[in-house]
């Protein structure tokens, strides 16, 4: 397994993947588009570091959940783990130059928001710069890897690698090939996922939404639909779910966590779906007020309410 891993993008999950990968001893470089992008990414890395330190302290004194991304259950060496956190933080590199960022990278993980054209444009730009042996993975939460394979210049070494939020605690990695992905590349990405303390979940057939988001996205859309149609307010909708099922977060708390920009892009993608699917599914999906969802999310974003990372979304932090 090569030691250099590069990330494209420094959003909520990009920063978490970068930190977890560095925590597990890999050389990590984050490629970002501008100095302002770097300045936005660094506070996210700061926050991830703080989350790891808090998780380790809570694991040590028994006040918090066990985080398998940090240590095997019952085998925590607090001082050693804290040292790994500090080393990971210090060793993450930030790079504006594509060639420098991707040179000699064993694996590149794309973590841009759910905008198909943006991803295509990025893959086209980086394709000529990559080493022939570099594997390229997309962390897209809804888009299929086959959509992008022809733009990567290496369809046999391209696939999807999707992580759950709070990667140190919810340590799953969904590995999904597209028809041209080689078995060797697939197996190497599964190995990488295991090497960074994830539970690798192989997906045997392309499916928009993979496993986690095939369950999660309809849940978030249902919550948003209740809100935009004036059925109830965000807090009450969340409480209906958390108190009614014992789940830790409701749909709007989850949206704030993943970021409103990601939710907005997902709504735009699903807005296109009904015209492309079977009559049965169309009846199920068309009642959703996608236009209203997009308008509400866009207004919040325009007001600077991007979610937990910005200090406010549907809730204040």
Secondary structure, 3 states (H helix, E strand, C coil): CCCEEEEECCCHHHHHHHHHHHHCCCEEEEECCCHHHHHHHHHHHHHHHHHHHHHHHHHHHCCCCCCCCCCCCCCCCHHHHHHHHHHHHHHCEEECCHHHHHCCCCEEEECCCCCHHHHHHHHHHHHCCCCCCCEEEECCCCCCHHHCHHHCCCHHHEEEEEECCCCCCCCEEEEEECCCCCHHHHHHHHHHHHHCCCEEEEECCCCCCCCHHHHHHHHHHHHHHHHHCCCCCHHHHHHHHHHHHCCCCCHHHHHHHHCHHHHHHHHHHHHHHHHHCCHHHHHHHHCCCHHHHHHHHHHHHHCCCCEHHHCECCCEC
